[in-house]
């Protein structure tokens, strides 16, 4: 079992460089083109993109529209979200990195606009970044509120304390769970029904560490303070209870090593074939 959770050892938005202003220009152009070709979507696009001055306000508008409930309406959410986006510019930069990752890895996604409009995995991870910010500011009840609403609206349950890097793809996203002490580094791809969970009543660091470049197949369960090494691949439906060495593929219940990962960066390639090289 891996025990060292020193923050200096984790690549969390490590050397991530994105061009937020140019990304906003591109998204506005995509929105304008879509509004012209699909006039029924014009009110939505105007509200979220075309009537907004920057990506911060657009993201805040999209999340407020999605998350507004009787408990906290859209008119209350919008200024709160915008305040957080302005207070921590890394949240917007992380959102851009996530959108770029989706376009690069998901052949069903053609533009950065599409995740903002339609992809609940992107909206869920962005909401988690809001909750994580609030958690670290000791506004923990409000952070837990956002976790609860994210679970209700997007069927994604990520504890606000979980630490998540940039360039994350939550593909399909339904029923993804990440526990309180989970750590997910940059450039990781996770499919639906994945659990990064604890075991028993163990306290302290009790959830997995997922290193950069990892691909986790649909339905995989990774339990306990295990480390999934850089560039590893977890087969769909596997139950992982032990550390996984870097650049290896594991599969099964319980998961065992079946060979080397066939790609240097499985998260990027999204190849879920378990055929692989020899150890």
ChimeraX commands (.cxc) that place a marker at each C-alpha (Angstrom):
marker #1 position 0.00,0.00,0.00 radius 0.5
marker #1 position 1.27,3.46,-0.88 radius 0.5
marker #1 position 1.45,5.81,2.08 radius 0.5
marker #1 position 3.23,9.00,0.97 radius 0.5
marker #1 position 0.74,11.75,0.10 radius 0.5
marker #1 position 3.12,14.73,0.23 radius 0.5
marker #1 position 1.67,17.35,-2.09 radius 0.5
marker #1 position 5.11,17.99,-3.59 radius 0.5
marker #1 position 5.06,14.51,-5.09 radius 0.5
marker #1 position 1.89,15.03,-7.12 radius 0.5
marker #1 position 1.40,16.60,-10.53 radius 0.5
marker #1 position -1.70,18.70,-9.95 radius 0.5
marker #1 position -2.05,21.28,-12.72 radius 0.5
marker #1 position 1.71,20.88,-13.09 radius 0.5
marker #1 position 3.20,23.12,-15.78 radius 0.5
marker #1 position -0.24,23.42,-17.40 radius 0.5
marker #1 position -0.22,26.18,-20.00 radius 0.5
marker #1 position -3.46,27.17,-21.70 radius 0.5
marker #1 position -4.47,30.28,-23.60 radius 0.5
marker #1 position -7.71,31.28,-21.89 radius 0.5
marker #1 position -8.38,34.44,-24.00 radius 0.5
marker #1 position -7.88,32.57,-27.28 radius 0.5
marker #1 position -10.01,29.68,-26.06 radius 0.5
marker #1 position -12.78,32.15,-25.26 radius 0.5
marker #1 position -12.54,33.66,-28.76 radius 0.5
marker #1 position -12.80,30.17,-30.26 radius 0.5
marker #1 position -15.78,29.20,-28.09 radius 0.5
marker #1 position -17.65,32.43,-28.94 radius 0.5
marker #1 position -17.07,31.80,-32.66 radius 0.5
marker #1 position -18.34,28.25,-32.31 radius 0.5
marker #1 position -21.39,29.51,-30.42 radius 0.5
marker #1 position -22.15,32.13,-33.07 radius 0.5
marker #1 position -21.92,29.54,-35.83 radius 0.5
marker #1 position -24.17,27.15,-33.93 radius 0.5
marker #1 position -26.74,29.87,-33.19 radius 0.5
marker #1 position -26.96,30.60,-36.90 radius 0.5
marker #1 position -27.31,26.95,-37.95 radius 0.5
marker #1 position -29.63,25.93,-35.08 radius 0.5
marker #1 position -31.84,28.93,-34.23 radius 0.5
marker #1 position -33.72,26.93,-31.58 radius 0.5
marker #1 position -30.50,26.97,-29.52 radius 0.5
marker #1 position -30.00,30.72,-29.90 radius 0.5
marker #1 position -31.58,31.66,-26.51 radius 0.5
marker #1 position -29.38,29.15,-24.68 radius 0.5
marker #1 position -26.25,30.25,-26.54 radius 0.5
marker #1 position -26.99,33.92,-25.96 radius 0.5
marker #1 position -27.55,33.39,-22.25 radius 0.5
marker #1 position -24.40,31.33,-21.71 radius 0.5
marker #1 position -21.92,32.55,-24.34 radius 0.5
marker #1 position -22.88,35.33,-26.71 radius 0.5
marker #1 position -24.08,37.82,-24.08 radius 0.5
marker #1 position -21.07,37.20,-21.81 radius 0.5
marker #1 position -17.82,39.16,-21.72 radius 0.5
marker #1 position -15.36,36.43,-20.71 radius 0.5
marker #1 position -15.04,32.73,-20.04 radius 0.5
marker #1 position -15.40,33.25,-16.27 radius 0.5
marker #1 position -18.89,34.68,-16.65 radius 0.5
marker #1 position -19.83,32.07,-19.25 radius 0.5
marker #1 position -18.83,29.20,-16.98 radius 0.5
marker #1 position -20.62,30.79,-14.04 radius 0.5
marker #1 position -23.76,31.24,-16.14 radius 0.5
marker #1 position -23.69,27.66,-17.38 radius 0.5
marker #1 position -23.26,26.18,-13.91 radius 0.5
marker #1 position -25.83,28.50,-12.35 radius 0.5
marker #1 position -28.33,27.48,-14.99 radius 0.5
marker #1 position -27.63,23.79,-14.39 radius 0.5
marker #1 position -27.34,23.80,-10.60 radius 0.5
marker #1 position -30.08,26.24,-9.61 radius 0.5
marker #1 position -32.63,24.69,-7.26 radius 0.5
marker #1 position -35.24,25.79,-4.74 radius 0.5
marker #1 position -32.58,25.66,-2.02 radius 0.5
marker #1 position -30.35,28.07,-3.92 radius 0.5
marker #1 position -31.69,29.63,-7.10 radius 0.5
marker #1 position -29.82,30.72,-10.19 radius 0.5
marker #1 position -29.85,34.37,-9.14 radius 0.5
marker #1 position -28.06,33.46,-5.90 radius 0.5
marker #1 position -25.64,31.05,-7.53 radius 0.5
marker #1 position -24.45,33.32,-10.33 radius 0.5
marker #1 position -22.70,35.98,-8.18 radius 0.5
marker #1 position -21.25,33.33,-5.86 radius 0.5
marker #1 position -19.78,31.33,-8.74 radius 0.5
marker #1 position -18.45,34.42,-10.46 radius 0.5
marker #1 position -16.81,35.55,-7.22 radius 0.5
marker #1 position -15.01,32.19,-6.97 radius 0.5
marker #1 position -13.90,32.16,-10.60 radius 0.5
marker #1 position -12.47,35.65,-10.18 radius 0.5
marker #1 position -10.79,34.76,-6.88 radius 0.5
marker #1 position -9.00,31.73,-8.31 radius 0.5
marker #1 position -8.02,32.02,-11.96 radius 0.5
marker #1 position -6.68,28.46,-11.89 radius 0.5
marker #1 position -10.26,27.17,-11.98 radius 0.5
marker #1 position -10.87,28.72,-15.40 radius 0.5
marker #1 position -7.48,27.59,-16.70 radius 0.5
marker #1 position -8.24,24.07,-15.47 radius 0.5
marker #1 position -11.59,24.15,-17.26 radius 0.5
marker #1 position -9.85,25.05,-20.51 radius 0.5
marker #1 position -7.35,22.22,-20.04 radius 0.5
marker #1 position -10.23,19.82,-19.41 radius 0.5
marker #1 position -12.12,20.99,-22.52 radius 0.5
marker #1 position -9.00,20.58,-24.63 radius 0.5
marker #1 position -8.50,17.09,-23.26 radius 0.5
marker #1 position -12.05,16.14,-24.18 radius 0.5
marker #1 position -11.68,17.40,-27.74 radius 0.5
marker #1 position -8.36,15.59,-28.14 radius 0.5
marker #1 position -9.46,12.24,-26.66 radius 0.5
marker #1 position -13.18,11.89,-27.41 radius 0.5
marker #1 position -14.04,11.43,-31.10 radius 0.5
marker #1 position -17.65,12.30,-30.24 radius 0.5
marker #1 position -16.56,15.85,-29.34 radius 0.5
marker #1 position -15.65,18.23,-32.14 radius 0.5
marker #1 position -15.41,21.64,-30.42 radius 0.5
marker #1 position -14.65,23.12,-26.99 radius 0.5
marker #1 position -18.19,24.52,-26.96 radius 0.5
marker #1 position -19.75,21.06,-26.77 radius 0.5
marker #1 position -18.50,20.17,-23.25 radius 0.5
marker #1 position -19.76,23.51,-21.92 radius 0.5
marker #1 position -23.19,22.86,-23.34 radius 0.5
marker #1 position -23.71,19.12,-23.13 radius 0.5
marker #1 position -21.01,17.07,-21.37 radius 0.5
marker #1 position -21.92,16.38,-17.76 radius 0.5
marker #1 position -18.46,15.00,-16.98 radius 0.5
marker #1 position -16.93,18.38,-17.74 radius 0.5
marker #1 position -19.63,20.26,-15.83 radius 0.5
marker #1 position -19.25,17.91,-12.86 radius 0.5
marker #1 position -15.46,18.28,-12.62 radius 0.5
marker #1 position -15.76,22.06,-12.95 radius 0.5
marker #1 position -18.31,22.12,-10.14 radius 0.5
marker #1 position -15.95,19.98,-8.07 radius 0.5
marker #1 position -13.25,22.63,-8.54 radius 0.5
marker #1 position -15.69,25.16,-7.08 radius 0.5
marker #1 position -16.42,22.87,-4.13 radius 0.5
marker #1 position -12.70,22.20,-3.59 radius 0.5
marker #1 position -12.01,25.92,-3.48 radius 0.5
marker #1 position -14.72,26.40,-0.85 radius 0.5
marker #1 position -13.44,23.42,1.15 radius 0.5
marker #1 position -9.95,24.90,1.28 radius 0.5
marker #1 position -11.40,28.25,2.38 radius 0.5
marker #1 position -13.06,26.47,5.32 radius 0.5
marker #1 position -16.53,27.02,3.86 radius 0.5
marker #1 position -17.16,23.32,4.18 radius 0.5
marker #1 position -20.96,23.15,4.49 radius 0.5
marker #1 position -21.26,25.12,1.25 radius 0.5
marker #1 position -18.67,22.85,-0.38 radius 0.5
marker #1 position -20.71,19.81,0.67 radius 0.5
marker #1 position -23.80,21.49,-0.76 radius 0.5
marker #1 position -22.12,21.67,-4.18 radius 0.5
marker #1 position -21.04,18.03,-3.87 radius 0.5
marker #1 position -24.63,17.04,-3.14 radius 0.5
marker #1 position -26.05,19.01,-6.05 radius 0.5
marker #1 position -23.37,17.63,-8.40 radius 0.5
marker #1 position -24.35,14.11,-7.42 radius 0.5
marker #1 position -28.04,14.89,-7.94 radius 0.5
marker #1 position -27.69,16.70,-11.27 radius 0.5
marker #1 position -24.77,14.92,-12.94 radius 0.5
marker #1 position -24.68,11.54,-11.12 radius 0.5
marker #1 position -21.04,12.20,-10.20 radius 0.5
marker #1 position -20.03,12.13,-6.53 radius 0.5
marker #1 position -16.63,13.69,-5.75 radius 0.5
marker #1 position -15.81,14.70,-2.19 radius 0.5
marker #1 position -14.81,18.40,-2.05 radius 0.5
marker #1 position -11.48,17.52,-0.42 radius 0.5
marker #1 position -10.42,15.20,-3.26 radius 0.5
marker #1 position -7.50,16.67,-5.19 radius 0.5
marker #1 position -7.82,16.60,-8.97 radius 0.5
marker #1 position -5.37,17.89,-11.56 radius 0.5
marker #1 position -5.96,19.34,-15.04 radius 0.5
marker #1 position -6.61,17.80,-18.42 radius 0.5
marker #1 position -9.17,15.39,-16.95 radius 0.5
marker #1 position -11.66,13.46,-19.06 radius 0.5
marker #1 position -14.66,11.98,-17.26 radius 0.5
marker #1 position -16.09,10.09,-20.22 radius 0.5
marker #1 position -19.88,9.63,-19.92 radius 0.5
marker #1 position -19.27,10.19,-16.18 radius 0.5
marker #1 position -22.40,8.54,-14.75 radius 0.5
marker #1 position -21.78,7.00,-11.30 radius 0.5
marker #1 position -18.16,8.11,-10.92 radius 0.5
marker #1 position -17.24,8.29,-7.22 radius 0.5
marker #1 position -14.08,9.78,-5.65 radius 0.5
marker #1 position -13.52,9.72,-1.92 radius 0.5
marker #1 position -12.23,12.41,0.40 radius 0.5
marker #1 position -8.49,11.67,0.21 radius 0.5
marker #1 position -8.35,10.60,-3.45 radius 0.5
marker #1 position -5.68,12.24,-5.61 radius 0.5
marker #1 position -5.93,12.31,-9.40 radius 0.5
marker #1 position -2.98,13.84,-11.21 radius 0.5
marker #1 position -2.99,15.69,-14.54 radius 0.5
marker #1 position -3.98,14.09,-17.84 radius 0.5
marker #1 position -6.07,11.17,-16.59 radius 0.5
marker #1 position -9.05,9.61,-18.38 radius 0.5
marker #1 position -11.80,7.96,-16.34 radius 0.5
marker #1 position -14.87,6.23,-17.76 radius 0.5
marker #1 position -18.29,5.84,-16.20 radius 0.5
marker #1 position -19.05,3.86,-13.02 radius 0.5
marker #1 position -15.48,4.12,-11.73 radius 0.5
marker #1 position -14.99,4.23,-7.95 radius 0.5
marker #1 position -11.92,5.62,-6.20 radius 0.5
marker #1 position -12.97,4.41,-2.79 radius 0.5
marker #1 position -11.80,3.50,0.68 radius 0.5
marker #1 position -12.00,0.21,2.55 radius 0.5
marker #1 position -13.65,-0.32,5.91 radius 0.5
marker #1 position -13.43,2.43,8.53 radius 0.5
marker #1 position -9.79,3.34,8.00 radius 0.5
marker #1 position -9.18,7.02,8.71 radius 0.5
marker #1 position -6.61,9.38,7.23 radius 0.5
marker #1 position -5.28,8.83,3.70 radius 0.5
marker #1 position -7.50,5.96,2.60 radius 0.5
marker #1 position -8.34,6.56,-1.07 radius 0.5
marker #1 position -6.32,5.94,-4.25 radius 0.5
marker #1 position -3.59,8.01,-5.86 radius 0.5
marker #1 position -3.86,8.04,-9.66 radius 0.5
marker #1 position -0.75,9.24,-11.47 radius 0.5
marker #1 position -0.59,11.10,-14.79 radius 0.5
marker #1 position -1.44,9.36,-18.05 radius 0.5
marker #1 position -3.65,6.66,-16.50 radius 0.5
marker #1 position -6.70,5.25,-18.28 radius 0.5
marker #1 position -9.37,3.71,-16.01 radius 0.5
marker #1 position -11.93,1.58,-17.83 radius 0.5
marker #1 position -15.67,1.61,-17.22 radius 0.5
marker #1 position -16.84,0.08,-13.97 radius 0.5
marker #1 position -13.40,-0.31,-12.41 radius 0.5
marker #1 position -13.22,-0.13,-8.61 radius 0.5
marker #1 position -9.95,1.03,-7.04 radius 0.5
marker #1 position -10.08,0.68,-3.28 radius 0.5
marker #1 position -7.79,1.81,-0.50 radius 0.5
marker #1 position -4.62,3.92,-0.47 radius 0.5
marker #1 position -3.19,2.21,-3.53 radius 0.5
marker #1 position -1.12,3.98,-6.16 radius 0.5
marker #1 position -1.86,3.63,-9.86 radius 0.5
marker #1 position 1.48,4.34,-11.51 radius 0.5
marker #1 position 2.14,6.75,-14.36 radius 0.5
marker #1 position 0.76,5.59,-17.70 radius 0.5
marker #1 position -0.98,2.51,-16.31 radius 0.5
marker #1 position -4.16,1.03,-17.75 radius 0.5
marker #1 position -7.01,-0.42,-15.65 radius 0.5
marker #1 position -9.29,-2.82,-17.50 radius 0.5
marker #1 position -13.05,-2.30,-17.45 radius 0.5
marker #1 position -14.77,-3.94,-14.49 radius 0.5
marker #1 position -11.56,-4.59,-12.58 radius 0.5
marker #1 position -11.26,-4.45,-8.80 radius 0.5
marker #1 position -7.87,-3.02,-7.84 radius 0.5
marker #1 position -6.68,-3.63,-4.27 radius 0.5
marker #1 position -2.90,-3.32,-4.71 radius 0.5
marker #1 position -0.47,-0.79,-6.20 radius 0.5
marker #1 position -0.18,-0.87,-10.00 radius 0.5
marker #1 position 3.33,-0.25,-11.37 radius 0.5
marker #1 position 3.84,2.46,-13.97 radius 0.5
marker #1 position 3.10,1.57,-17.61 radius 0.5
marker #1 position 1.46,-1.75,-16.82 radius 0.5
marker #1 position -2.01,-3.07,-17.59 radius 0.5
marker #1 position -4.11,-4.78,-14.95 radius 0.5
marker #1 position -7.46,-6.53,-15.26 radius 0.5
marker #1 position -9.70,-8.90,-13.36 radius 0.5
marker #1 position -11.34,-9.40,-9.97 radius 0.5
marker #1 position -9.10,-8.98,-8.12 radius 0.5
marker #1 position -6.96,-7.19,-10.70 radius 0.5
marker #1 position -3.64,-8.72,-11.72 radius 0.5
marker #1 position -0.93,-7.52,-14.06 radius 0.5
marker #1 position -1.52,-8.82,-17.58 radius 0.5
marker #1 position 1.39,-7.05,-19.28 radius 0.5
marker #1 position 2.78,-3.68,-20.24 radius 0.5
marker #1 position 0.49,-0.88,-21.32 radius 0.5
marker #1 position 0.54,-0.82,-25.10 radius 0.5
marker #1 position 0.80,3.01,-25.18 radius 0.5
marker #1 position 3.12,5.45,-23.45 radius 0.5
marker #1 position 0.11,7.57,-22.46 radius 0.5
marker #1 position -3.07,5.46,-22.24 radius 0.5
marker #1 position -5.15,8.44,-21.07 radius 0.5
marker #1 position -4.39,10.21,-24.33 radius 0.5
marker #1 position -4.88,7.24,-26.64 radius 0.5
marker #1 position -8.08,5.93,-24.99 radius 0.5
marker #1 position -7.36,2.42,-26.31 radius 0.5
marker #1 position -9.15,0.00,-23.98 radius 0.5
marker #1 position -7.90,-3.13,-25.71 radius 0.5
marker #1 position -6.01,-5.16,-23.10 radius 0.5
marker #1 position -3.63,-6.71,-25.64 radius 0.5
marker #1 position -0.22,-5.57,-24.48 radius 0.5
marker #1 position 3.47,-6.29,-24.45 radius 0.5
marker #1 position 5.43,-8.53,-22.14 radius 0.5
marker #1 position 6.65,-7.35,-18.75 radius 0.5
marker link #1:1,2 radius 0.2
marker link #1:2,3 radius 0.2
marker link #1:3,4 radius 0.2
marker link #1:4,5 radius 0.2
marker link #1:5,6 radius 0.2
marker link #1:6,7 radius 0.2
marker link #1:7,8 radius 0.2
marker link #1:8,9 radius 0.2
marker link #1:9,10 radius 0.2
marker link #1:10,11 radius 0.2
marker link #1:11,12 radius 0.2
marker link #1:12,13 radius 0.2
marker link #1:13,14 radius 0.2
marker link #1:14,15 radius 0.2
marker link #1:15,16 radius 0.2
marker link #1:16,17 radius 0.2
marker link #1:17,18 radius 0.2
marker link #1:18,19 radius 0.2
marker link #1:19,20 radius 0.2
marker link #1:20,21 radius 0.2
marker link #1:21,22 radius 0.2
marker link #1:22,23 radius 0.2
marker link #1:23,24 radius 0.2
marker link #1:24,25 radius 0.2
marker link #1:25,26 radius 0.2
marker link #1:26,27 radius 0.2
marker link #1:27,28 radius 0.2
marker link #1:28,29 radius 0.2
marker link #1:29,30 radius 0.2
marker link #1:30,31 radius 0.2
marker link #1:31,32 radius 0.2
marker link #1:32,33 radius 0.2
marker link #1:33,34 radius 0.2
marker link #1:34,35 radius 0.2
marker link #1:35,36 radius 0.2
marker link #1:36,37 radius 0.2
marker link #1:37,38 radius 0.2
marker link #1:38,39 radius 0.2
marker link #1:39,40 radius 0.2
marker link #1:40,41 radius 0.2
marker link #1:41,42 radius 0.2
marker link #1:42,43 radius 0.2
marker link #1:43,44 radius 0.2
marker link #1:44,45 radius 0.2
marker link #1:45,46 radius 0.2
marker link #1:46,47 radius 0.2
marker link #1:47,48 radius 0.2
marker link #1:48,49 radius 0.2
marker link #1:49,50 radius 0.2
marker link #1:50,51 radius 0.2
marker link #1:51,52 radius 0.2
marker link #1:52,53 radius 0.2
marker link #1:53,54 radius 0.2
marker link #1:54,55 radius 0.2
marker link #1:55,56 radius 0.2
marker link #1:56,57 radius 0.2
marker link #1:57,58 radius 0.2
marker link #1:58,59 radius 0.2
marker link #1:59,60 radius 0.2
marker link #1:60,61 radius 0.2
marker link #1:61,62 radius 0.2
marker link #1:62,63 radius 0.2
marker link #1:63,64 radius 0.2
marker link #1:64,65 radius 0.2
marker link #1:65,66 radius 0.2
marker link #1:66,67 radius 0.2
marker link #1:67,68 radius 0.2
marker link #1:68,69 radius 0.2
marker link #1:69,70 radius 0.2
marker link #1:70,71 radius 0.2
marker link #1:71,72 radius 0.2
marker link #1:72,73 radius 0.2
marker link #1:73,74 radius 0.2
marker link #1:74,75 radius 0.2
marker link #1:75,76 radius 0.2
marker link #1:76,77 radius 0.2
marker link #1:77,78 radius 0.2
marker link #1:78,79 radius 0.2
marker link #1:79,80 radius 0.2
marker link #1:80,81 radius 0.2
marker link #1:81,82 radius 0.2
marker link #1:82,83 radius 0.2
marker link #1:83,84 radius 0.2
marker link #1:84,85 radius 0.2
marker link #1:85,86 radius 0.2
marker link #1:86,87 radius 0.2
marker link #1:87,88 radius 0.2
marker link #1:88,89 radius 0.2
marker link #1:89,90 radius 0.2
marker link #1:90,91 radius 0.2
marker link #1:91,92 radius 0.2
marker link #1:92,93 radius 0.2
marker link #1:93,94 radius 0.2
marker link #1:94,95 radius 0.2
marker link #1:95,96 radius 0.2
marker link #1:96,97 radius 0.2
marker link #1:97,98 radius 0.2
marker link #1:98,99 radius 0.2
marker link #1:99,100 radius 0.2
marker link #1:100,101 radius 0.2
marker link #1:101,102 radius 0.2
marker link #1:102,103 radius 0.2
marker link #1:103,104 radius 0.2
marker link #1:104,105 radius 0.2
marker link #1:105,106 radius 0.2
marker link #1:106,107 radius 0.2
marker link #1:107,108 radius 0.2
marker link #1:108,109 radius 0.2
marker link #1:109,110 radius 0.2
marker link #1:110,111 radius 0.2
marker link #1:111,112 radius 0.2
marker link #1:112,113 radius 0.2
marker link #1:113,114 radius 0.2
marker link #1:114,115 radius 0.2
marker link #1:115,116 radius 0.2
marker link #1:116,117 radius 0.2
marker link #1:117,118 radius 0.2
marker link #1:118,119 radius 0.2
marker link #1:119,120 radius 0.2
marker link #1:120,121 radius 0.2
marker link #1:121,122 radius 0.2
marker link #1:122,123 radius 0.2
marker link #1:123,124 radius 0.2
marker link #1:124,125 radius 0.2
marker link #1:125,126 radius 0.2
marker link #1:126,127 radius 0.2
marker link #1:127,128 radius 0.2
marker link #1:128,129 radius 0.2
marker link #1:129,130 radius 0.2
marker link #1:130,131 radius 0.2
marker link #1:131,132 radius 0.2
marker link #1:132,133 radius 0.2
marker link #1:133,134 radius 0.2
marker link #1:134,135 radius 0.2
marker link #1:135,136 radius 0.2
marker link #1:136,137 radius 0.2
marker link #1:137,138 radius 0.2
marker link #1:138,139 radius 0.2
marker link #1:139,140 radius 0.2
marker link #1:140,141 radius 0.2
marker link #1:141,142 radius 0.2
marker link #1:142,143 radius 0.2
marker link #1:143,144 radius 0.2
marker link #1:144,145 radius 0.2
marker link #1:145,146 radius 0.2
marker link #1:146,147 radius 0.2
marker link #1:147,148 radius 0.2
marker link #1:148,149 radius 0.2
marker link #1:149,150 radius 0.2
marker link #1:150,151 radius 0.2
marker link #1:151,152 radius 0.2
marker link #1:152,153 radius 0.2
marker link #1:153,154 radius 0.2
marker link #1:154,155 radius 0.2
marker link #1:155,156 radius 0.2
marker link #1:156,157 radius 0.2
marker link #1:157,158 radius 0.2
marker link #1:158,159 radius 0.2
marker link #1:159,160 radius 0.2
marker link #1:160,161 radius 0.2
marker link #1:161,162 radius 0.2
marker link #1:162,163 radius 0.2
marker link #1:163,164 radius 0.2
marker link #1:164,165 radius 0.2
marker link #1:165,166 radius 0.2
marker link #1:166,167 radius 0.2
marker link #1:167,168 radius 0.2
marker link #1:168,169 radius 0.2
marker link #1:169,170 radius 0.2
marker link #1:170,171 radius 0.2
marker link #1:171,172 radius 0.2
marker link #1:172,173 radius 0.2
marker link #1:173,174 radius 0.2
marker link #1:174,175 radius 0.2
marker link #1:175,176 radius 0.2
marker link #1:176,177 radius 0.2
marker link #1:177,178 radius 0.2
marker link #1:178,179 radius 0.2
marker link #1:179,180 radius 0.2
marker link #1:180,181 radius 0.2
marker link #1:181,182 radius 0.2
marker link #1:182,183 radius 0.2
marker link #1:183,184 radius 0.2
marker link #1:184,185 radius 0.2
marker link #1:185,186 radius 0.2
marker link #1:186,187 radius 0.2
marker link #1:187,188 radius 0.2
marker link #1:188,189 radius 0.2
marker link #1:189,190 radius 0.2
marker link #1:190,191 radius 0.2
marker link #1:191,192 radius 0.2
marker link #1:192,193 radius 0.2
marker link #1:193,194 radius 0.2
marker link #1:194,195 radius 0.2
marker link #1:195,196 radius 0.2
marker link #1:196,197 radius 0.2
marker link #1:197,198 radius 0.2
marker link #1:198,199 radius 0.2
marker link #1:199,200 radius 0.2
marker link #1:200,201 radius 0.2
marker link #1:201,202 radius 0.2
marker link #1:202,203 radius 0.2
marker link #1:203,204 radius 0.2
marker link #1:204,205 radius 0.2
marker link #1:205,206 radius 0.2
marker link #1:206,207 radius 0.2
marker link #1:207,208 radius 0.2
marker link #1:208,209 radius 0.2
marker link #1:209,210 radius 0.2
marker link #1:210,211 radius 0.2
marker link #1:211,212 radius 0.2
marker link #1:212,213 radius 0.2
marker link #1:213,214 radius 0.2
marker link #1:214,215 radius 0.2
marker link #1:215,216 radius 0.2
marker link #1:216,217 radius 0.2
marker link #1:217,218 radius 0.2
marker link #1:218,219 radius 0.2
marker link #1:219,220 radius 0.2
marker link #1:220,221 radius 0.2
marker link #1:221,222 radius 0.2
marker link #1:222,223 radius 0.2
marker link #1:223,224 radius 0.2
marker link #1:224,225 radius 0.2
marker link #1:225,226 radius 0.2
marker link #1:226,227 radius 0.2
marker link #1:227,228 radius 0.2
marker link #1:228,229 radius 0.2
marker link #1:229,230 radius 0.2
marker link #1:230,231 radius 0.2
marker link #1:231,232 radius 0.2
marker link #1:232,233 radius 0.2
marker link #1:233,234 radius 0.2
marker link #1:234,235 radius 0.2
marker link #1:235,236 radius 0.2
marker link #1:236,237 radius 0.2
marker link #1:237,238 radius 0.2
marker link #1:238,239 radius 0.2
marker link #1:239,240 radius 0.2
marker link #1:240,241 radius 0.2
marker link #1:241,242 radius 0.2
marker link #1:242,243 radius 0.2
marker link #1:243,244 radius 0.2
marker link #1:244,245 radius 0.2
marker link #1:245,246 radius 0.2
marker link #1:246,247 radius 0.2
marker link #1:247,248 radius 0.2
marker link #1:248,249 radius 0.2
marker link #1:249,250 radius 0.2
marker link #1:250,251 radius 0.2
marker link #1:251,252 radius 0.2
marker link #1:252,253 radius 0.2
marker link #1:253,254 radius 0.2
marker link #1:254,255 radius 0.2
marker link #1:255,256 radius 0.2
marker link #1:256,257 radius 0.2
marker link #1:257,258 radius 0.2
marker link #1:258,259 radius 0.2
marker link #1:259,260 radius 0.2
marker link #1:260,261 radius 0.2
marker link #1:261,262 radius 0.2
marker link #1:262,263 radius 0.2
marker link #1:263,264 radius 0.2
marker link #1:264,265 radius 0.2
marker link #1:265,266 radius 0.2
marker link #1:266,267 radius 0.2
marker link #1:267,268 radius 0.2
marker link #1:268,269 radius 0.2
marker link #1:269,270 radius 0.2
marker link #1:270,271 radius 0.2
marker link #1:271,272 radius 0.2
marker link #1:272,273 radius 0.2
marker link #1:273,274 radius 0.2
marker link #1:274,275 radius 0.2
marker link #1:275,276 radius 0.2
marker link #1:276,277 radius 0.2
marker link #1:277,278 radius 0.2
marker link #1:278,279 radius 0.2
view
